[in-house]
């Protein structure tokens, strides 16, 4: 009989597989009422995040899990990112965060709150679609840019070298840099490990890149379009556009045009990522999910 020690020495992985994902999704769709739509969206998002956490833990060698303290594993589950490496014992340590870093994260959180309870609160009845976009940006600022940054600083202060999930996306000078190194790095870690890396040998870099963006689009369709009851395919189209943009900027033509560096690269990146954003957060989602959610937040 194989003992735990044998498994540890062999470097085996837990490999939970897809079963938890399928079981949880079936449970959500059959046991949990789908109204209100905004609550169903958050349930789907949180469930998907939790299952991916379990999945990524299963990708770790058993030796790593056995050697990690239980508090570190629990702490990793309380961190929104997917990379387990910073929570291992030992390794690189960050210097204690400066007062300026804390201030910057707090200001981003405050600006997000002001957009939701200051601006959106006033426009929700007179200009609902504009309020929806303003409030959506505010929520992203509060969570991804603000609160998650504060949480990263707290972990760094405790000796865990995590990085913020958002690393100045507006500073990206290429689409690949935007999605690969700056925007929601937690999801990038997940997509690279579970989709891109396994497909790279079979489909090549270009094929694996498009497949990764396609999977990301389908996931966003599930979380965005499904609760909204419409707009299906638009989020997937948005991410396929991003994948095509990444492949184009690697071409000789894009290189000659300077679309991967400097001001031209920055303008091209902002154009491709921001201009079709209404495909991602399409009107049906805004009307049926986001605006009702903002009405709840602002007591309207």
N, C-alpha and C positions, 0 to 999 in steps of 0.2 A: 504494500500500500504506500502511495506517495504521501510523504509527510509535508507539513507546512515548510519545514526547513529545506526539503528537497526542492519544493516549488520556488522557494526564495533563491536558492543557489542556481536553479536553472534559468532564472530570469523570466519566468512565465508572467503573463498578463491575465487580469481578471476577465477581460473581454466580455462585457455584458451583452453586446450586440444590439440589434434593432428591436428586440422583443419589448423592453421597457417603453420605448417610444410608441410602438403600436398599441400596447395595452393601455397606456395613459391616455392617448388620443381617443381610443374607443371609449374609455371610461368617461372622458370629458363630454364627448358628443352624445352619449346615451344617458348619463346620470345627472348632468348639470344643465339646468335651463339656460337657454341662449339669450335671455333678455334680462337686463338691458344689454344692448349690443356692446357698449363700451366695457362693461364688466366681463363679458365673454371674451373680448379682445385681451384684457389683462390676464384672465385665467389661462388662455392659450399661450400667451407670451411667457408667463411665469412657469407654466408646466413644461414648455419647450426648454426653457433655460435650465430647469431642475433636471430634466432627463439628460440634457447635454452634459451637465455637470457629472452625473453618474456615469455617462458614457466615457467622458474624458478621464475620469478616475479609473475606469476599467482599462484604459489604454496605458496606464502606468505599470511598469514592472512591479511584481509582487514585492520584490526586495525594497523598492522605494516606499511603498505603502507600509510595510512592516517596520521600516526604520523611522518613519515619520511619527511624531507625537500625535496623539488623538486630538489635542487642542489645535495643532496645525491643520489637520484634515478638516476639523469643524470650521476653523477660520477660513479655509479655502472655500468651503461651501457658503460662507457669508460674504465672500468677495465676488463681485459680478463677473470678473474675468475668468478665462478658461485655462490659463497656463498654470500648471501645478508646480513648476520648477521653483519659483520664489519661496514657496512654503516648505521646501525641503530643509532639513537641518544643515546648517553650515552654508558655505558658499558666499557669494558676493553680498555685501551689506551697503546700503545707501547711507550717506551722512544724514544727520537729523535735518528734517525740513526747516527752511528758514521762515522767519515771520512773514516775509514777502510772499512766499509760496502759499502759506495759509490765507493771507489776505486776498491773493488773486483768486483762489478757489472760492472763498466766501463771497467775493464781489460777483463772480459769475452766478453763484446761487441766488444772490440777491437780485441781480438783473432779471433772471428768469422769473423769480417771484413777482417782481414789479410788472413784467409783461403779462403775467396771468391775472394778478389781482389789481393791477393798476390800469392797464390799457384794455385787455380783453374784457374785463368786467364792465367797462363803459361801452364797448362796441358790440357786445354779444347780441343785443336786440336790434340795433340799427344797421349794423354791417356784419352779419353772422359769419360770412365766408372769410372776410378780412380778419375778424376776431379769431376764427379758427386757425388761420395761419400764424397769427401773432401768438396765440396761446400755445400752439404746437411747438413753436420755436422756444417759448418760455419754458415749457415742460422739459424739452431736451436740454436747455441750459441748466435748469435746476437739477436734473438727474445726471445725465451723462457728463456734462462739463463741470458742474458744480459739486453736487453731493458725492458723486463717485470720485472726484478729485480729492475732496476732503477725506474720504475713506481711505484712499491710497496714501495720503499723507499720514493718517493715523497708523496704518500698517507699517509705513517706513519708520515712524517714530518707535514702533515696537520691534524693529529689527528685521522686518520682512520686506525684501527689496522689490515690491510691486511697482509697476509704472501706471500712471493714469491711463484710462482707456482711450481718451481723446488727447492726441499729441499735436495740438495746433494744426487742425486740418486746413485752415485758411493759408497756411504757409506752404502747402504742397505745390510743386511746380510740375507735377505729372499726375495723370490719373492713377497710374500704378502706385505711386508714392501715397496718394490720397487714401486709397482703399487698403493698401498693403501695410502702411506704416503709421498712418495718422488717424484714420477714422475707425472708431470702435474696434480696437485691436483685439479685444476679447473674442469677438465673432470671427475675426481674421484667423486667430489661432485655431479655432474650431474648424473653420472651412478648409484651412490649409492642411490640417492633419487628417481630417476625415474624408475630404473630397479631392483636393488638388494632388496631394502626395500619392494616394493609391492610383489615381488615373493618369498621372504624368507618364509612366512607363507605357501605358496602353495607348493613350491618345496623343502623346506629345505635349509640349508646353502650351501650344495654342489651344488644342482641344481641351486640355485639362482646365485652362483658364476660362474658356467659355462655359464648360460644364459647371465649374465652381460658381460662376455668376448666375447661371441658370438655376442651380439648386438654391442659391440665396434668394433669387426671385420667387421661386415656388414657396419657400418658407415665408417670405413677406406676404405673398398672396394669401396664404393660410391665415396669418395673423391679422392682416389688414382687410382683405376683400371678403373673406368668409364671414366674419362678424358683421360686416357692412351689408352683406347680401347682394353685392354687385361690384362692378369694376374689375371682374376677374381677368387676369392676364396682364393688366397694366403694370403692376409692380414687377412681374417677371420681365415684361418688355423693357422696363427701366433698367434692370440689372443686365439684361442682354446688351442694351445700349452701352453700359459701362464696360462690359467685357469687350465689345467691339472697339470701343475707344482705347482701351489698353492695348489691344493688338495693333490698332492703327498707329498709335504713337511709337510703336517699336519698329515701324516700317522705315525704309530708306527715305521715302518722301517726307514723313514727319520729322525725321532726323535733319534733313536738309532745311526744313522750315523752322527748325529750332523749337519744336513743340514739347520737348521734354525738359526744358530748363529755362530759367530766367523769366522775364515778363511774359513772353509768348506762351511758354509752358503753363504759367499760372493762369493766364486768360483762357487758354484752351481747357484747362482742368476745371475752372469755375463754370465755363460754358456747358461742358458735357455733364458735370455732376449736378448743377443747379437748374439749368433751363428745363429739363424734362422732369423736374421733381413733382409736378402735378400728376404724372403717371403713377408715381409711388404713393403719394397722398392724394388720391383721386377724389373728385367731387362727391361720389357716393360715400366714401369713407368719411369725408369731412362732415357731410350732412347727418349720416346715420350713427357715427361713432364719436368722432372727435368733438364736434360742437356740443352734443348732449353731455359728454364727459366734462367739458369746460363749464357748462351750465351748472353741473353738480358742484364742481370745484368753487365756483364763484357764487353759489347759492341763488342761481337764477333758474 
